[in-house]
Amino acid sequence: MSHDFQSPLRQIPKIDRILADPKMSALIDRFGVSQVTDAVRQTVSDLRAQVLAGTVPPHANGQVADAVRESVRERLEAAGRRTLRPAINATGVVLHTGLGRAVLSAAAVEAVAETARGHSLLEVDPESGERGSRLSHIAGLLRDLTGAEDALVVNNNAAAVFLAIGALAAGREVVIARGQLVEIGGAFRIPDVIRSAGAKLVEVGTTNRVRIADYADAITDQTALLLRVHPSNFRIVGFTEEPGLDELCALGRQLGIPVVDDLGSGALLDLTRYGLTAEPTVHASVAAGAEVITFSGDKLLGGPQAGLVIGAREMIARLKRHPLMRVLRVDKLTLAALEATLRHYRDEASARREIPTLAALTAPAEEIRGRAERLAALLESLPMDIELEPGVSQVGGGSLPGEELPTTLVRVKPRKVSVTELARRLRVGEPSIWGRVQRNSLLLDPRTVREEELTELAHSLRQAVCAGATTAEERE
Ligand SMILES: *Cc1c(COP(=O)(O)O)cnc(C)c1O
């Protein structure tokens, strides 16, 4: 029985012999003998496994050594590359969590680089020379931008919600509408968050309807807070009812119970002005009187991953005193990016222009069409069919669910390689490129591709459709 695969196995050279081959010396000079030895060992072991599984055709004598050396080189080069590499997002999903959500503005990138490169005024007051607070860099800006009394920032919005419940409601009850017991993704489920923060969940209303009287009936001397959670990634339509945040806050004030509003994305600008449906704004929550308002730094705000908490002075003070505050502390690079991002919002036109997320969401149709045409022109001479067609982009990242943003798609049908193989080559390339595979074409949405990425995108497509067309068939 072993007879069948013994001989192909014997064709695989011994590790020592491979390493001693003079043709390996260039690789050894470049990567060092121990890395090369490891790579040879792994390559040989993979090859043995493939031979035993019958997934590689037998090589002609002499070809095995070349094939092993080539795959050792590929392995070493791949190991030398960072895995967290840049990507071009041609999916049309503006806040693509897998691709890192918001892209920072040039000013935010510069602030991060400067802060990373040297020392900074992170926790000192230059005037007095005394120790200061790292939150000072964003608290004043957030107060000015939102009208809230005070602000803090933690690792992400999930952390912000957890901190608010832990600090304000541990050991007591949190009242929330049943229709708001949402799962955000990544196993962040509101009922679990409430429980693990040490509070007791009290649900009111039904999935589709809740009235202010339901809240009033559920309040006892054990109630610590009323929680409102924005259902950011789905919509309930039809026979629905929910009290306004102002009504909920009025009830809370009347009974001395704070309202915590988890906005999710939290828009600092009113996006309806640019034709997007209403995402609740931070200003509206402040105006309604919510004591604590939480939202993400890297959703519609367009900044770094962070959880922003704004609200009444004494509530923010209670959150700051909680031990979790230290656990959830943000680092200086986040603060640098966040401060720079928030500064753009002092002028709406500047925010729209400078913050890539807002620029992508509010891009006029002709601008996107122009970019699609420029991309198509760059691809003209390649062995593939290119067509422009109307389509839709998505906001993504748990913001504006169901919102469909009209766009112009570039439909690519390669002639010499399959679409799945083309898409794979683009993903593993540098930069990594992500589009949408739809039946036998690749759809590229220029809404999320920046102007300066177009030439790189075209260059990568050229390489992907032209390089080694035969390996495509072998792989399929
Ligand atoms: C996205 C979201 C969160 C989690 O925010 P992260 O910043 O991703 O941690 C929490 N609540 C709501 C309503 C959200 O939409």
Ligand as a Chemical Component Dictionary entry (heavy atoms), coordinates in Angstrom:
data_LIG
# 
_chem_comp.id                   LIG 
_chem_comp.type                 NON-POLYMER 
_chem_comp.pdbx_formal_charge   0 
_chem_comp.three_letter_code    LIG 
# 
loop_
_chem_comp_atom.comp_id 
_chem_comp_atom.atom_id 
_chem_comp_atom.alt_atom_id 
_chem_comp_atom.type_symbol 
_chem_comp_atom.charge 
_chem_comp_atom.model_Cartn_x 
_chem_comp_atom.model_Cartn_y 
_chem_comp_atom.model_Cartn_z 
_chem_comp_atom.pdbx_ordinal 
LIG C1 C1 C 0 -21.366 50.532 17.312 1  
LIG C2 C2 C 0 -22.162 50.609 18.533 2  
LIG C3 C3 C 0 -21.614 50.292 19.777 3  
LIG C4 C4 C 0 -20.197 49.858 19.915 4  
LIG O1 O1 O 0 -19.331 50.893 19.548 5  
LIG P1 P1 P 0 -17.764 50.584 19.308 6  
LIG O2 O2 O 0 -17.160 51.935 19.193 7  
LIG O3 O3 O 0 -17.700 49.774 18.061 8  
LIG O4 O4 O 0 -17.299 49.839 20.495 9  
LIG C5 C5 C 0 -22.418 50.387 20.892 10 
LIG N1 N1 N 0 -23.701 50.765 20.788 11 
LIG C6 C6 C 0 -24.278 51.077 19.599 12 
LIG C7 C7 C 0 -25.714 51.477 19.563 13 
LIG C8 C8 C 0 -23.516 51.013 18.435 14 
LIG O5 O5 O 0 -24.066 51.308 17.258 15 
# 
loop_
_chem_comp_bond.comp_id 
_chem_comp_bond.atom_id_1 
_chem_comp_bond.atom_id_2 
_chem_comp_bond.value_order 
_chem_comp_bond.pdbx_ordinal 
LIG C1 C2 SING 1  
LIG C2 C3 SING 2  
LIG C2 C8 DOUB 3  
LIG C3 C4 SING 4  
LIG C3 C5 DOUB 5  
LIG C4 O1 SING 6  
LIG O1 P1 SING 7  
LIG P1 O2 DOUB 8  
LIG P1 O3 SING 9  
LIG P1 O4 SING 10 
LIG C5 N1 SING 11 
LIG N1 C6 DOUB 12 
LIG C6 C7 SING 13 
LIG C6 C8 SING 14 
LIG C8 O5 SING 15 
# 
